Amino acid sequence: MQVFEHASRATKGARSYQEDTALFWSGQAAPQPSSAEANGSAAVVAVLADGMGGHAGGALASRMACESFIKAYATQHGSTQDRLMESLEAANKSIADTVSTNPMLAGMGSTLVGVTFGAEGIEWVSVGDSPLMLYRRGEIALLNDDHSLAPELDRLAAMGAITEDEARRDPRRHMLRSAVTGDEIDLIDLSARPLKIEPGDYIILASDGLQTLESAEIQRIVAAYADDGAVAVANALIRAVEAIKDPHQDNATVIAVRLAPQPARETAAVETTQGGRGSDR
């Protein structure tokens, strides 16, 4: 049976408040809040949301989105894709209902990335610019679509319409083209099929505050701490963000998930059994 080890860590950055939320659900217990402790589960749903709408609105939106997503996933049936979409719709509706009840919260919303981990691999749904990354054999890759203006600006730079430096420095770079706000969601990234997870892989969910680090630096840090486990990876990534001391640093939250290593005693038992069969031949 596959068991997934997961851990998370967060920083407020240069802000005085935290608008990110991260939750886990093991399929049995109640959702678990973000924690720097490692936890193991045979089946895990991880969800991360980066709120917007000010101190109260953003924090509330991200928490509601995550809690509604987990609750809906736990009570739905059908294919994983269907459950992910229904869970996203539930998260969006929870924000719509709250704004309808309290118009003072109009404008609040969040990004959302929800990932299921199981025997078939991982599947995900995401809205916004919170990255979902795969670390495998020393390399890191972005799995989900970025719904900010950054890809469009980079495309213009590739066409020669603007320079790469202009694309990087454009103040609109982090503006969202899609978010969970209670209205119709413009862009949704839904995985087409499960992605098989291999021993040694890490799945990293994060809010965009992690992107203070270049992709190559994220890759280097995960590689350096991969053997030490999910807690070490999550801690190291957030320490690196804090070490930059960016005066405009946004909230940053990281969730690190990997296949838990097979216990040494199980490995020894397998080797002993195999050796026994070999001596019988």
N, C-alpha and C positions, 0 to 999 in steps of 0.2 A: 504494500500500500504506500502510495506517495504521501509524504507529509511535507507541508510547506512551513518554513520558518519566516516570520515577518517581524519587522520592527520599524518604528518611525521616530522622527525627531523634527522639531520646529524651532524657528527663531522669529521674533517680531521684527528683526532688522532695525531700521532707523525709526520705525513707527512706535507709538505708545500703546498700540492695541493690536490684537491678532484677528484677522478675518479669514484665516484658513481653518478648515476642519478635515480630519482624517478619521475614518472608522473602518473596523474589520468586523466580519461576521463569519463564524466558523460553521454555520449550518445547524448549530444546536443552541449555543448560549446567546445571550443578548449581545448587541453590538458592543465592541470594545473601543474605548477612546484611544486616540493617538498616544503612543507610549514609546519610550526608548528601550523598553524591555523586549526580549525576543519571545515570541510565542509560536507554538507549533499547532498545525491543524491539517487534517487530511483533505479538507475542502474549504477554501477561503474565498470570500468576496471582500475586496478592498475598494474603498471609494474615497476620493479626495476632491474637495471643492475649495475654490479661491473666491471669497466673497467680494462684492462691490456694493457701494451705496453708503459709505461712511461707517463710522465706528459701530453703531448699533445695527444698521441695516445690513451691512456686509457680513458681520459675524452671525447674525440671525439667519441670513439667507444661506450661507454655507452650511450651517448646522442643520437647518431644516432640509436642505437638499440631500445631505448625506443620510440623515435619519429616515427620511421618506423613501429614499432609494433602497436602503437596506430592508426596511419594513415591507415594501412592495415586493422585492425579490424573494423574501422569505415566504410570502403567501401566494405567489404566482406559480403556475404550472406551465408545462410546454417546453419548447426548445429554449436553449440558453439565449439565443438571439431575441426571441420574443420576450423573455423575462427581462432582459436588459432594456429593451425599448419600453416595456410597460413600467419598469422602475424609473426610467428617465422621465416618462410622462407623469408619474406620481410625484416626482421631485418638482417638476415644473408646476404642477397643479397646486402643490402645497404653498409655493410662493405666490401664485395667483390668488389663492384663497386668503392668504395673510394680508396682501396688499388691498384686497377688496374690503376686508374687515377694518384695516387701518391705513387709509390713504396717505398718511404721513410717511409711510414706508415706500411709497411709489419710487421706482428707480432702483430698488435693491435687486440683486441677482447674484449669480455666481457662475464660474466655470464648473465643470464636473467631468471627472474621469472615473469610471467604474470598471473593475476588472474581476473576472471569475477565474479561479485556479482549480483545476481538477485533473483527473486521469487523462483526459483527451488533450489537455494543454490549457492555454489561456484564451479568453475571449473578452472583448471590451466594447464599451460605448463611451464617447467623449464629446464634449461641447466646450468650445473656448480654446485657450492656449496653454492649459496645464499639460506638460509633456509626459508621455508614457514611453519609457526607453527599455530596450533590451541590451544587456551586456552579455556577450558570448565570446569566449576564446580571445579575450584581450581587446575586443572592439565593441563600440556602443552604437546603437542605431535608434532613431526615433520611429516609433510604431504608429502613432496616431497623427491625424492632420492638425495643423496649427491654424486656428480660426481667428488669428489676429491679422493685422495688416502687414506683418513682417514678411510672409511669403510673397505677397504682391509687390512689396518694395524690392525684395531680392530679385524677383522676376524682371522688374523694370531695370535694375542694375545689370542683369545678365543680358538684356536687350540693348544696353548702352544708352538708355533714356536718362539715367542718372548714374552717378558714380557709386561704387561700393561704399565709400565713406559716407556719402549722402544717405544711402539706404540705412546704414547702421545708426546714423545720428538723427534720423527723421523723428520728430517728437510724436508722430502718429503711429510709430512702429508697434506700440503695445495696445493700440485701440482694437477692441474686439469686433469681429464681424458676426459673431454668434455667441449667445450666452443663455443661461437658464434664468429667465426673468418673469415667467408666468405668461408671457405672450407666446405666439407661435415661434418655434425654434428654427432659425434660418438654415443652419448647417449642423449636421450630425455625422460623426464618424463612427461607424459600426463595423467591427471586424467581420470579414466574409466567412471565415472558418477558424477553427481552433489552431493556435500556434503551439506546437509541441515544445515542452520545456526539457532541456537537457541538464544533466548534472554539471554544476559549475556556472549555470546561467544565473543572472540576477535580473529581476524586473524592477524598474524604478518608476514610481509615480511621484510627481512633484508639482508644486505650484510654480508659476513662472519666476518667482524670486530666486530659484536655483540657477536660472540662466545668467546670473551675474558671473557664473563660472562658464568658461568656454567648454564646448563639447569635449575637446581633447583633455581638458583638466578633469572633467567628470569621469572620463574613461580611465585616466591615470589613477584617480583616487579609488575607484571601484576595484581596479586591478590590484592595487596595493593592499587593500583590506579584504578582498574577496574570501580568502581562506579563514579569516577571523569571524565571519558570520554577519548576519543582517544588522545586528546592533552596531557593530564596528563600522560597517559601510554607511549606515544612516548618520551616525555620529560624525564620521570623518567629513562627509559632504557638507553638513551644516557648519562644522568648525571652519571649513575652508571658505564658506560664504561669509561668516562673521570676521574672519581674518582679513578680508579685503577692506573692511571698514568703509564701505560705500556710504556717503552721507545721505543718499537717497534710497538706501536698500529697502526693498519691499519685504513683506512677510515671506518667509520661505519654509516650506514643509516638504519632507521627503518620506516616502514609504519604500522600503527595500524588502523584496521577497525573493527567496530562493528555495529550491528543493533541499530539505534537511538531509545532511549526510547520513548514510546508513550507519547505525550504531556499530562500534567496533566489535561488540560481542556477536552481532549478527553476521558480520563479515567473517569473523573467525569461524563461526559455525558452518558457514557455507564452504569455506576453504577446507575445513576438516572433512566435511561430507564428500566434497569433490575428490579429495585425496584418497578417501576410503574406496570410492568407486574405481579410482585409477588403480589401486593395488589389487582389486579383484580381477582386473583384466589379464 
